[in-house]
């Protein structure tokens, strides 16, 4: 894997609007937080524009994303927000950037940006970050994301070994598994199947998160991944918090029951409740491509990648 440089005072950050348009009330506080850390954050107000569902045409958004990724003076490419539109840009990235830039960058986003994260992880071998976006959790304020953990991880300062301070729920027991982490938004990952950008899972730990799915919709996505062979070969699974994925009134099952039902018979440990991406707790960043250890006995996901950052 190719690791990005650490961010430091003066690092230049290209904030890109590759999906839906942003709102002033969120982008401005988000940019202010980046700049308060001493980073030079740049954002094109073109991101206010609307073309169908997205912030400008596919050509405009693809050009901005490709230019940011190739920019030799930029240390990071940070997604402004999710919504919809990044998946439409992947063929253009093939065309505009047929080979990876010489210098890797910190790339961070979640939700619809999962398309780009998986692309860069698998096509270029870059370690990328599933984490809070500028006009998303960061723009909502410090209660929405873990400021200290995010900054320490990107600046390569010591972080706690356990990703979450409290244990996660154990839905399926098993032996601890140590492997590279991959994943992101479940519905986006499922949307890659059958395309040239299909998600790879063999031998990896999987992080799966989403929001506002009815339990049967969650089951349908997980069954799709199982039938595509994406879950039978993985080393372990850790779910996000799945906010607003609640059973209907009067249901005789919980959300955890629904997940167990969908994954019945799967021979790997499964944990639940990691706050990253869509979540109801301060959002945490995850380094996709880096090595983690999933430990069902402790109910923990541990970061165990010395090439990424020191561990306290």
N, C-alpha and C positions, 0 to 999 in steps of 0.2 A: 504494500500500500504506500501511497505518496501522501505525506503529512504536510499540512499547510504551515506557513510561518506563524509565529506568535504575534499577536497584536501588541503594540506599544504606543506610547505617546507620539502623536503625529502620524500614526498609521492612517492611510487614506482608505475610506470605505465608500464603495459605490452602492447606493440603495436603489434597487431596480423594482419597477412596477410591471411584472410580467404576467399578472393575472387580472383581477378586477381593479377598478379605480379606487383610489383612496379618498378619505374624508379629512378635511383640514384639522378637525378636532383631535385626530389620532396621529397623523404623520408629524405634526409640529412637536408635540411632546416627545415622540419617539426619537426624532432627530436631535432634540435638545439633550436627551439622555446620552446618546452616543457622543455628542460633542463635549458633554461635561466630563467624560472619561478621558478627554484629551485626543480623541480620534477625530480625523477630518472627514466628516460625513457629507456626501454630496447626493443630491436627489433632483431629478428633473421634474418640474411641475406638470409636464405632459401627463404625468400619472393621474391627474384629475379628469382627463378626458374619458369619454365613454364611446365605445364602438361595439354595438350589440351588448355582450355581457362583460367586455374586457376594457382595459385601459389603453385604448388605441387599437390599431389594426394588428394583425399577426406580424406583418412585416416590420412595423415600428417596434413592437415589443421584442421580437426576435433579434433585431439589430441592436437594441439597447442591451439585452442580456449577453449577446455574443461579444459586443464591444467591451462590456464590463469584465467578462471572463478573460478576455485577451489583453486588457489594459496592463501594461508592464509596471505602471506606477501605483496600481491599486493593490492593497493587501487583502481586501475582503470584498465579497459580493453578498449583500444582505437583502433579502426579499422584503418589500414593503408590506405586503399582505398576500393572502391567498384568494379564495373565491373561485374563479374559473379562468382557464386560458393557457396554463403552462404546457399542458399536454399537446396543444396545437403547435407548439414551437419546436418540438424535438426534431422533426425532419429538417427544419431550417438550421438548427445547430449542427446537424450532420454536414450541411452544405457550407455554412459560414465558417465552421471550425473543424475541418476534416482531421486535424491532429490537435492534441492538447497543447495549450500554451506551455512554454518552457518552465514558467514559475507557477506552482500551485497557489491557490488562494483559500482563505477562509470563506466558505459558502454556508450560509445559514438561512433556514426557513422551515416551514411545515405546511400542513394542509395541502393545498393544490401544488405547492412547491415540491412535494414529494416526487412528482414526475422528474424534476430537474435533479434532485438529490440522488435518486436511483440512477439516473443517466450518468452523472459525473462519477458516482461510486463504481459503476460497472464498466462504463466505456473508457474512463480515464484513470481509474484506480485511485481517485482522490478520496481521502477521508473528509467527510462533510458533516455538517451539524444540523440535526433536527432540533429546532429551538424557536424561541419567541421572535416574532417579526416586528419590524419597526413601527408600523401602523396597526399592529395587533396588540399582543400582550404588553409590549414595551410602551406603546402609546396610551395604554389604559392606566399605567402607573405602577409603582413598585409592588403593590399588593398582588399583581397579576403574574409576576415572574421573579425568580430567585436571582436578584442582582449580583450578590456576592459570588454564587457558584458560576453564573454565566461569565462574569468578568474574569474570574480566576482560571476557568477552563480555556478561554480564548487567549489569555495572556500567559498561559503555561505556568501558572503559579500553583502551589499545592492545593488540592481539593480533597474532600473526604473520599475514602475508598468506597463506602456504600453510597450509591447515587441518592437514595432517599434516607433521611434520618430515621424514619419509622419503618418497620417491616411491612411488606406487601402481603396481600392475601394469597394463599397457596390454593390453587384450584386443582392441581394435579401434582402429586409428589414424584420423586425420581432422584436420580443421582445429579449432583452439581455438574454443570456443563460450562466449559470455557471455550469461547469462540468469537470470531468477529460478529459485530452487531449490524443488522440491516433492518429496514422497515420504514414505517411512517403511517400515513393515513390509509386505513384499510380499503376504503372504496377506490382510492387512487391506485393502490397496488393491484387490486383486482382488475382495474381498467387497463393495465399494461399487458395482461395475458393475451397471447396470440398476436402481439405486435413485435416489431424488431427491438422494442425497449423492455421486453418482459423481465419481470423481477426474478432474481436468482436467490435461492434459499438454502441450497444443499450445504450442510455442515455449519450453518450459521445460527446465531441466536436471532430471534425475530421479535421486533417491537411492533405492536399493532394498536392503533388508536383511531377513534372517529367520534362523531357526535350526531345526535338526533336521528339515530336509527332505531326503528322498532325491533324488538328481539327477533322476530322472524326475518327481518331484513339483515340483521347481523348474522343469523344462522345461514341465510342464503349466501352471503359473501364468504363465510368460513367454509361452507360446503363446496363452493366453487374453487377455493384455494386447495382444499383437500383433493377434489377430483382432478385438479390440474397437477397434482403431485407436489405441491409447494409446502405442505406441512409434514408429510411423512418422512422427509429427509433432513429436517432441521434439528438443531441440537437442543432447542428449548424456545419457549414463547413467554414474553411478558406483555401484558395488555396495559393500555392507558386506563384512564378513569371512565371513559365512555360516557360523558355527561349527556343527560337527556335521552339516554337509551333505556327507557323504563318500560316494564311490562304494563299492559292495560289494567285498569281498575278491576279488581276481583280475580286477577290471575293467581294461580296456585304455585307459581314459580318466581324466583328472583332472577335478576340479570345474571348473577353468577351461575345459577342453575342452567340458564339458557346457553351460556358459554360452555359449560361442562357437557351439555347435551350435544352441542355442535362438534365438540372435540373428543367425544367418547371413543375410547380405544386407542387414542394417540399415545405413542410410547416416548414421551418426553415431558419434562417438568413444565408447568404452566403457572405463572404468577399474574396477579391482577392489581391494578390501582396506581401505576406509575404516573405521576403528574408531568406529562410532556405533551406539547401540541394542544389539542382541545382538552381542557381540564378545568376543574373547579378549584384548584389549589395553585399556589405560585408555580409557574411552569419552569421546568428544568430542561437544559440542553442535553442532547445525547450525541456522541460522536459515532456516526455510522461508518463502518469500516474498521473502527478501533476494536480492541479485544476487551471483552467483558466476561464476567463469570456470573451465571445465574445459579443461586444457591437456595433451593427450596427448604432446606433444613432451617435456614435463618430467615427465609422470606425476603431475600435481598438480591439486588443486582449490584455487582461490584465492578468498578472500573479498574482494569488490570493491564493497562497499556503504558509502559514506561516511555515509549517513543512519543506519546502525545503530551504527557505532563507528569510532573512528580506527584506522588501521593503522600498526603500527610498521615 
